[in-house]
């Protein structure tokens, strides 16, 4: 309700409104409501109450609406009879399944891939044995890309840009493989932004550090970004789980073999990726992986001890 002096009043929920009008200002007031025809009421002296009925207007009341824009998530691309490609966005969730983050957790979900057990990262491609598949990182063969004898792969999702599984026809460049080829491309360290990521879980601790590499430009007489480096470290601690299982073995006889474990399973890994642009015509890329894992058991009944240690050291430099 709008008075003649321009003052606006808002009705209560029941549609009533109280306003004070001096006799000297007696005249007309305007009444409006969205979706209804506006109406003018003439104020008569010595009359205190008025009842006004509004009728629906001719115009429709419509909301302006909301426009939502978003980038569509990149889907896995497939070439029938040739390969299946997964980007980092496709593997972000599935690669974090299990005790360790592993890109093979995403690969195992692809069609044509079989696994022999839960704690086994070695795939069977099109019915072939795990040894029939070769793994390649940035164009280099990786002879043993696994932890714990095959339980997990060394491909941490944080350092993998995309992965392509060839299950049919593939380049003759990789002629050593039989049933399939796993081609992993590592992430290029950012030359613009630095990042630090630290994560702690019940079974592992992860650290990821990335930073640009600067060098002095004599022409511009200033430091410019020439490349970047990325370091990812992982340490597991499964001792509490082994200890808990050993305590349960006092009540559950089927768990008694766990008492022989004197060294809990462990994984220690360090991955390094670096790139550097010497000039517009020459750049270099360096990748290294250092990993160690194992488990130990002591059998008191036979006075025998088993100690398994696997060490994996990989390094290569590529230029173009």
N, C-alpha and C positions, 0 to 999 in steps of 0.2 A: 504494500500500500504506500503510495507516494502522496505526501501532502502538497499543498499549493506552494509552500515555501521551499520545496525540494527535499524535505526530510523523508527518509525511507523507513518504513516499519515492516517487520517480517512477522507473518502470522504464526501462531502456535500450531501444534500438531492437530488440534481439533478445528483449525481454521479460523479461530478468533484472534482479534488484534485490538489493543486499546491505545488510543492516541488522544492527545489533548489539543483542541483547536480553540483559540480565543475568538470571541465574537467579531473582533475587528478583522480576523483572517478568514471568516466564514466564506465558503465558496465551494470548490469541487476538489475531489481527491481521485487519483487514478489507481485502479486495481488491476494487477496483472499476475498471470501464472503461466509457466511454460506449457505450451500445447493448447492453451485456451485463448479465447478472444478477450482483448483488453476492454475494460469497462470504466466509465467515469460516473462518479456518484456526487450528487449535489447535496451539500450539508445545509440543513435547515435549522435555524435557531430554535432552542428549547427542545430539541429532539436528541436523545442520547444514544439510542440503539438503532442499528441499521442491519438489514439482512440483504446480502448481495448474492446472486446466483450467476455463476459463469458458465458459458457454453463452450463446447469444444471448437477449436479453431479449424480453419481449412488447411493450414500447413501441418505437415507431419514433423514430429520431433525425432530427429535421428542423431545418433552419436557419430562423431567424426571418425571413430575407429582408430586402431593402432597398427602401424606397419612394423613388422619384426623382420630384421635382416640378419642373416648368419651365413657363415662359411660352411659348406657341406663337407663332412668328414670324408677324407680320401679313402676309397674302398680298395680292396685287394684287386689287382689287375691279373687276369688270367689269359694265357695264350694256350688254347687247347692243344694238347699233345706236346707242348713245349715247356712252359714254366708257369709258376705262380709267384707273384711278387707281393711282398708285404712292406709297407712303409712303417716308419716309427710310430705314426698315429694308430695304425692298425694293431700294433703289438704292445701298446702302452699298458693295457689292462691285463691281457692274458699272460704276458711275460712275467707278471709278479705273482703268479700262482705257485705255491709251494714254499719250501724253506729258503731257497735261493732264487733271486731274480735270474731268469734264464730265457733267452730268446727261443730256445727249443720248446718251451711251453706253448708258444704260439705256432711253431712249425708242426707240432704233433697234432694240431687240430685241422690241418689241411687235408683235403681229399687225397687218397692214395698213400697216406702215411700211416704206418702201424708201429706200435710200441709193444715190447714184450712184458713190461711191468711198470709199476708206478715210479720206482726209483731207477729209471733207465732213460737216459737222454739220447740213446743211439736209435735212430729210426730205421724202419724197414720200408724202403721205397718200392712200391709195386711188387711186394712179395720177396724182394731181394734181402740178403743178409745185411746187417749194419755195415760190415766191412766193404760192401759193394758201393757205398756212397762216399764221395770225397767232399771235403769242406775246403773252401777257398776264402781267404780274407784279403780284400783289396788286390785280387789277382794272384796271391801267393798261396800255395798249398799249405794246409795245416795238418800235419801228420796225426797229431793226437789232440783234438780240440775238446777234451773232456776232463772233468774232475772225477775223483773216486772211481777210476776204472770205467767210467761211462755213466755215472749217476746224474751228473750235471755237465752242461757244456761251459766253455770258457767265455762264451759270447754274452757279456753283460748288456742288457738293453740300453743302459745309459751311454754306451759307446757305439752302438749300432744305429746307423742311419736307415738302412733298409736291408732286407734279406730276400733273396730270390731262390726258389727251389725248382731246379730243372728235373722233371720227371719223365721227359721224353727225349726230344731232339735237343742237343746242346752243341756248342762250338767244339771243333776238333782240337782247339787249344787245350782243353781239359780232357785229354784222351785216357787218363789213368783211371777214370771212374767207369762204373758198369751200370748200376741201376739208377743212379741219380746224382745230382750235383747241388750242393748247398753253397751259394755265393753270397758272402756277407760283405757289405760296404760299411766302413766305419764312418762315424760322424766327424766332420771337419770342425776343428776348434774355431770358435768365433774370434775374429780379428777386431771386433768392435766392443763387445761387452765382456765383463768379468763376472764370474758366478762362483758361488760356494754352496755346497749342499752336504748336509751331515744328517744321517739317519741311524737310529738305533731301534732294533726290534728285540724280540725274545731270543732270537737265535743268531743274529748277525749285526755287525756295524758297517755302515757304508760311508765313504767319503768321496766327494767329487769336487774338483777344483778346476776352473777354467779361467784363462787370462789371455789378453792380447800380447803380442810380442812387438815392441817398438824398436825402431832403429832411426838413426839420424839421417835425414835427407840433406845432402850437401847443397843441392840446388835450391831447396826451400829454406835451408838453414833452420830446420825444425825436426822434431821427432815425429815419425808417422808410423802407423800400424803396418807391419810387414807380414804378420801371421798370428798364430795363436797356439797354445798348448792346453791339453786336457789330461788330467791325472785322475784315475778312479781306483780306489782301494777298497778291499773287502776283507773282513775278518769274521769268522764264525766262532761261536762258543756253544757247543751242544752238550757240554758236560752236565748241566742241570737235568737234561732229558735222560741221559744215561744213568745218572744217579737216581732219578725218580723211578726208572724202570727196574733198576737193581733193588730198590726198596720194595717195589711191588712184587718182585720175584719171591719174596719171603711168603707171600700169600697166594701167588699164582704160579704154579709149578711150570707152566709152559714158558715162563719168562726166565727160568733159571740160567739158560745159556748166556744171558746178558751179563751175568756176574763175571764172566771171564774177560770182559772188555776193560782193559786198564788204561787205554788211550782213546778218548772219545773221538769220533770222526771230526775232522777239521778241514777247513779250506782257507787258504791265505792267497790273496791275489792282488796284483798291481798292474794296471793297464795304462799305457801312455800313448797319446796321439798328439802329434805336432805337425804344423805346416808352416812354411816360410817362403815368401816371395822375394827372391834375390833381385829380380827385375821383371819387366812386363813379358819377357820371353823365357824366363827360367824360374821354376819354383820346385820345392822339394817337400816330401811328406815322409814323416818318420813314425813308425808304429812299433811298439814293444809290449810284450806281455810276460810277466814273471808270476808263476803260480806254484803253490805247493799244497798238497793235501795228503791225507792218510788216516790210518786207524790202527790200533794195536790191541792184542789180546794175549792173556796169560792163562794157560791151562795148568792149574795146580795138580790135577790128578795125574797128568802125564809129564809134569815138569817141563812143558814146552811153551815157547813164546813165539808169537807171530807179530811182525811189525811191517806194515805196508806204508811206503812213502812214494808218492809220485811227484816229480818236479817237472815243470813245463816252462821252458824259456823260449820265447819267439821274438824275433826282431827283424825288421826289414826297412829299407829306405828306397823310395821311388822318386824319380825326378822326371820332369817333362819340360 
